[in-house]
Amino acid sequence: RLGEKSPSHVDYIGDLLDWFPDARIIAIQRDPRAVAASRLSVPWVQRTARPSLRHGLIANSRRYHLIHKAARWAWVHERIMANWALEPRVRCVGYEALVDRPKALMQELCLFIGESS
């Protein structure tokens, strides 16, 4: 089994399924407010705005970073993951659901990937 948590890998679900036809993909979807809140403490979000002719004055600001991440989150879940909703090899799981009922959901996911629970 292999796991990788980089959010940008959702862009390559089709390629991964082509390369590995027996693969099972589990995508974790987290509430965007929780994602934004978790980003507030990372150093690259905390830095102050620096003037930039290329990116504008707020390009490196906290607000820009959070707006960019929120837009990316919406795009991923409204466009990319929606395209995979009917694919039997892909399962989208809410992070909050996993926290609320970990045992039941992990049993379902083990069954999905062909592992004993």
N, C-alpha and C positions, 0 to 999 in steps of 0.2 A: 504494500500500500504506500501511496505517496500523498503528501499533503503540501499545499502551498497557499499562503494567505494573502498574497499581493492582490489588492482589489482590481488592479488593471488587467488581471488575467481573464476577466469576463469578456474582454475584447477578443479573446482567442478560443472561446468555447468550441466554435465550429472546427477550427484547426485541430484542437486537441481530440475531438471526437472522430475526426477523419483519421488522424494518426493512430489513435487507440480506440478502435470500434467497440471494444468491450468495457471501456472506461465508464465510470459513474462519477458525476460531478455534483458536488454539494456546494451551493453558494449560500453564504450567510448574509442575510439582509438585516441591517441594524437601523433603528429609528434615526432619522437624520439629525434630530436635536441632540441625541446622545453622541453621535459622531462629532458634531460641532463642539459640544462641550468637552469632549476628550481631546480635541485639537488645541484648545485654548492654552494648554500648559506646555506645548512643545516649543522649543527655542525659535524655530523658523517662523512661527506664527506670532511670537511675542515681539519680534524686532520692530523697530519704528519705521515709518515710511521714509524712503530715500528718493530724492528726485531722480527720475529716469525719463529721458526723451523717448525711449523705445516703448516703455510699458506704462508711462503716466505716473503721476505722483503717488497714487495709492497702490501701485503694483506690489509692493512688498509689505503692505500693511496687513494688519490682523483682519480688517473688514474684507479686503480683497481676497485673502486666503479662504475665509469662511464662505464667502459668496461663491467663489470658484468651486470649493468642495461640495457645497449644497447643490450647485448646478450640475456637477458631475454625478452626484448621487442620484438626482432626479433623472438624468439622462440614462444612466445605467439601468435603473429599475423600470423606467417607463418605456425605454426603447430596446435595450439589449435583452434583459431578462424576460420581458414580455414575449420576445421572439422565441424563447426556449421553453415557455410554459407548457407546451404540449409534447415536448421531447421526453420520452421515458427514461433517458439516461441522465437527465438533469433534475435536480431537486433544489428548490429555493426554500430556505428555512429562516424564519425570523429569529434573530438573536435573543430577543426578549422571550419568545416561546421556549427556546432552549434553556434559558435561565429559569423560567417558571416551572417547567416540567422536564427536567433533564433526563430522568430515567426512561420515561415513555418515549420521548423523542429520540434518544440514543438507540433504543431498541428498534424503532422504525428505520433509523438511518443504517444500523448494522444490517438489517434485513435488505435494505436497498442496495448496499454495496456487497452483499453476499458473505457477511461475517456473522459468526454466532454472537449472540448477545450474552 
